[in-house]
Amino acid sequence: MANAGRNLETEIAEHLAPVLADMDLEIAFTRESKTRAVIDFAPLEKDGWLSPVKIIFDEVQGRELAWDQAHLRINNWGCRKLGETGWVSWKCFHTARHEIKGEGQQALDWLKFVIEYNGLVPGKSLGPKCVVNSNFGDLYFRAAMLFPELEIKQSNVTKSPHPFEYFVLKDSRDREIQIGMRKGEQRATVYINGAFQTEFCQWEHDRFNEIVRDLSKVQPRGQAPLRGRAFGQWP
């Protein structure tokens, strides 16, 4: 049973100290609002990985933290290998809510198990050969069906916090095609042999499929292979 003389935040920190040390994590306590508090398990180093588990406390205004106010929010991540390109893509597939099991020592033991079970996921730094834009990772699997030899490249010649990521592929006429986009930006572009061809909204997967299908077809010389709406022409 928990000690009445100590607050819950201290008990959680003390009970989890060994496992957090093993995982290079520390507790980060924040108040999202007057009525909500959050405990994160953050990396010790700024480029370290973090726990996908958060403890959410609701209705905390004027009260000490208690288990009956709490639930867990867990982001369920997965790492996808992008064919034989040498690249991977991390993606948060969904977020789940879990009620706290028990209270006092039972709740602390269960929380320790949940943190260990869910492991670590990327924080600010994804590491080498990992695409930043999870939507780009989604589109890879669509493009690779028609262009299995495609390559993935990144560049960042601007001051943007995210790199520009693009597919490089060859069509049946041996032309180099680049289809690129940046995390957080709508605009995606298509270049053939260095010449701009069209642009589209990167989240319009049907439009991306249409472009890739067109590029995979044998086109008569002089005929533009891309059809349909350009970016900005959606209602």
Steps between C-alpha positions, in 0.01 A plus 500: 500500500624850416644723771255776594790731585635511143332627186427268211751663265782421747382141541492446123848650459649284777333177392595541134852634561685172417312428175519864388875499563537185288306666217677840530173673587387755752161616624367825353200649679289764328161659546316519169225708656353592838323166510745265327853386590726268301796283592726418205803272496746709305854429374796607712680617185336744257548258209397195702194281455195529723222288648168501311322478836349804674305523825210742471339645813163672456307726737815589695418861587539548875573131560800278555564251219317170556458174309123549467569808283747322272515301179777407255535630145720273288609582146535175308799531265640269238821497297461408133784381280477677163587210274867464415567876501681485834247746647235454767190697596362537852129571530254550785209286384257587777468624857336288768356588839544256789345530843737457794496148641472509878649766723794544733771233459291300254463801269872580525599143411259497207632836376857369512396199290321720242802729457739207455262319263453802269873579483638809327400691189678779311504848650633803316777299337400203286854392419661435162309344208161572657248711312351785700164518325284196580272586206804469273547152649137416417548612140814290461300179499274633226790616282711187554227279352571655158861613553663238726850640432423852618737682734431732794695819560491793743625856466473808715644810340245729668448598861200268530501274811422202277691369197356479151451130423459361152475186293742458211394257230549426130219460251494277191684771301777516761401847614573592862184584693495666839186515714559696818333655802573633848336412832233751597467654153218423258697552181666205329683534168587286199812562288613309191867536400519807723203676339189579705191309386223537755414539867234345722388475861710231667202366699298434184606137466268434208668782305842358588389158374379657177831677443706188570280289270539756222877507545519121482336490158695522173435854375544622141780752472379855542187399690465619858457194723317681780134582499238619745493792738803688619545611861272790583223390263300310762168659593 
